[in-house]
Amino acid sequence: MRRRLVKWATVAAVLLPMAIGVYWVYLYQEVRYLAVRDQVHVADAIVVLGAAQYNGRPSNVLKARLEHALFLYSKGYARAIITTGSYGPDPNYSEAHVATEYLTKHGVNPENIITEQASVTTHDSIRAASLLVKSKEWKSVIVVSDGFHLFRAREMFADEDVVAYTSPAPTSPIELSTSQRFWYSLREVFLFSAYRLVDL
């Protein structure tokens, strides 16, 4: 009996890491697949996921997302924009507020922007945005972020019962850098795995 238990424990010790490795390879491929495909579709709102800002000015990453949101808005894909992102290390400006100011300065009617600045993490932002969407009886959103970010965002929206069409920012400085693209995509694999593990 003891030998049998040792045998199965050995088999499990070999197969489990292999299974995890295969799963991570699959996730990485899914992350990269969605990162380079624009699935934009007419929706109720555009959700811009937050990124760093510096003294009231959007970082290059956030600016790339905002410019893409402006393009989609100008093409009539949605009539409302939800900006997300909390204060981070800067207590004077939230990412969402800076994003809203940028959009307003570039011609978006402030009445068509919802600023959600209480959320710190991606999951918090998506949950808060989903609550806003449901409160207005909307059904779908276009998620704008860097390509590497969109697989996890789409899955989180799906878990909140909100249809999310993904649209990567084409000028993302992270996606344009080979090394950053790889490491940020790999990071998404681990973050999504942790998210699913918490669900279990």
C-alpha positions in Angstrom: 0.0 0.0 0.0 2.8 2.4 0.9 4.6 1.6 -2.3 1.5 2.4 -4.3 1.0 5.7 -2.5 4.6 6.6 -3.2 4.2 5.7 -6.8 1.1 7.9 -7.3 2.7 10.7 -5.4 5.7 10.6 -7.7 3.4 10.5 -10.8 1.5 13.5 -9.4 4.7 15.4 -8.7 5.7 14.9 -12.3 2.4 15.5 -14.0 1.2 18.5 -12.0 4.0 20.8 -13.0 3.7 19.6 -16.6 0.0 20.4 -16.6 0.6 23.9 -15.1 3.3 24.5 -17.7 0.9 23.6 -20.5 -1.8 25.8 -19.1 0.6 28.7 -18.9 1.7 28.3 -22.5 -2.0 28.2 -23.5 -2.7 31.4 -21.5 0.3 33.2 -23.0 -0.9 32.3 -26.5 -4.4 33.6 -25.6 -3.0 36.8 -24.3 -1.0 37.4 -27.4 -3.8 36.4 -29.7 -6.1 39.0 -28.3 -3.4 41.6 -28.0 -3.0 42.0 -31.8 -6.7 41.6 -32.8 -9.1 44.5 -32.8 -12.6 43.2 -32.0 -14.2 46.6 -31.9 -18.0 46.6 -32.2 -20.8 49.1 -31.6 -21.4 49.1 -27.8 -23.0 51.2 -25.1 -19.8 52.6 -23.7 -16.0 52.7 -24.1 -14.1 51.7 -21.0 -10.5 53.1 -20.8 -8.5 51.2 -18.2 -6.2 53.4 -16.2 -2.5 53.8 -16.4 0.1 56.1 -14.8 -0.2 59.9 -14.8 2.4 62.4 -13.8 1.4 65.6 -12.1 -1.9 65.7 -14.0 -0.5 64.6 -17.3 -1.1 61.2 -18.8 1.9 58.9 -19.2 2.7 57.8 -22.7 0.9 54.5 -22.0 -2.3 56.2 -20.8 -2.1 58.8 -23.6 -2.0 55.9 -26.2 -5.2 54.4 -24.6 -6.9 57.8 -24.6 -6.1 58.6 -28.2 -7.5 55.3 -29.3 -10.7 55.9 -27.2 -11.0 59.3 -28.9 -10.7 57.6 -32.3 -13.4 55.0 -31.5 -15.7 57.7 -30.0 -15.3 59.9 -33.1 -16.3 57.0 -35.3 -19.5 56.5 -33.3 -18.8 53.1 -31.8 -20.2 54.3 -28.5 -21.7 57.5 -27.1 -20.3 57.3 -23.6 -16.8 56.8 -22.1 -15.9 55.4 -18.7 -12.5 56.3 -17.4 -11.0 54.3 -14.6 -8.0 54.4 -12.2 -7.3 55.6 -8.7 -4.7 58.0 -7.3 -1.7 55.8 -6.9 1.3 57.6 -5.4 0.0 61.0 -6.4 -2.7 62.2 -4.0 -3.6 65.2 -6.2 -4.7 63.5 -9.4 -6.4 60.2 -10.1 -5.7 58.3 -13.4 -9.4 58.5 -14.2 -9.6 62.3 -13.6 -6.6 63.0 -15.7 -8.1 60.8 -18.5 -11.4 62.6 -18.3 -9.6 66.0 -18.5 -7.7 64.8 -21.5 -10.8 63.6 -23.3 -12.7 66.8 -22.5 -9.8 69.0 -23.9 -10.0 66.9 -27.1 -13.6 67.5 -27.7 -15.6 64.9 -25.8 -18.7 66.3 -24.1 -18.2 66.0 -20.3 -21.7 64.8 -20.0 -20.7 61.7 -22.0 -17.9 60.8 -19.6 -18.2 58.8 -16.4 -15.2 59.1 -14.1 -14.6 56.0 -11.9 -11.6 56.9 -9.7 -12.1 54.7 -6.6 -10.6 51.5 -8.0 -7.0 50.6 -7.5 -6.6 47.2 -9.4 -7.8 46.1 -12.8 -10.3 43.8 -11.1 -11.7 46.7 -9.0 -12.0 48.9 -12.1 -13.8 46.3 -14.1 -16.2 45.5 -11.3 -17.0 49.2 -10.7 -17.4 49.8 -14.4 -19.7 46.8 -14.7 -21.9 48.1 -11.9 -22.1 51.4 -13.7 -23.0 49.7 -16.9 -25.7 47.6 -15.3 -27.1 50.6 -13.4 -27.8 52.3 -16.8 -29.2 49.0 -18.2 -26.4 48.9 -20.7 -25.3 45.5 -22.0 -21.9 45.9 -23.7 -18.6 47.8 -23.6 -15.5 48.3 -25.7 -12.4 47.8 -23.5 -9.4 50.0 -24.5 -6.0 49.2 -23.1 -2.6 47.9 -24.1 -2.9 44.6 -26.1 -1.4 42.5 -23.4 -4.0 43.6 -20.9 -7.1 42.7 -22.9 -7.5 39.0 -22.4 -7.7 39.3 -18.6 -10.0 42.3 -18.9 -12.4 40.5 -21.2 -12.6 37.5 -19.0 -13.2 39.7 -15.9 -16.0 41.5 -17.7 -17.5 38.2 -18.8 -17.5 37.1 -15.1 -19.5 40.2 -14.4 -22.0 39.3 -17.1 -21.0 42.2 -19.3 -20.2 41.7 -23.0 -16.8 43.2 -23.7 -15.3 43.9 -27.1 -11.6 44.4 -27.0 -9.7 47.1 -28.9 -5.9 47.4 -28.3 -4.3 50.9 -28.4 -2.2 50.7 -31.6 0.5 53.1 -30.3 1.0 51.4 -27.0 4.7 52.0 -26.1 4.7 48.6 -24.3 3.4 46.7 -27.2 5.9 48.4 -29.6 8.8 47.2 -27.4 9.7 43.5 -28.0 11.1 42.9 -24.5 8.4 44.8 -22.6 5.7 43.1 -24.7 7.0 39.7 -23.7 7.4 40.4 -20.0 4.1 42.2 -19.6 2.3 39.4 -21.4 4.1 36.8 -19.2 3.0 38.9 -16.1 -0.6 38.6 -17.4 -0.3 34.8 -17.4 0.5 34.8 -13.7 -2.0 37.5 -12.8 -4.8 35.7 -14.6 -3.8 32.4 -13.0 -4.0 34.0 -9.6 -7.4 35.5 -10.4 -8.8 32.1 -11.3 -7.1 30.5 -8.3 -8.9 32.9 -6.0 -12.2 32.0 -7.7 -11.6 28.4 -6.8 
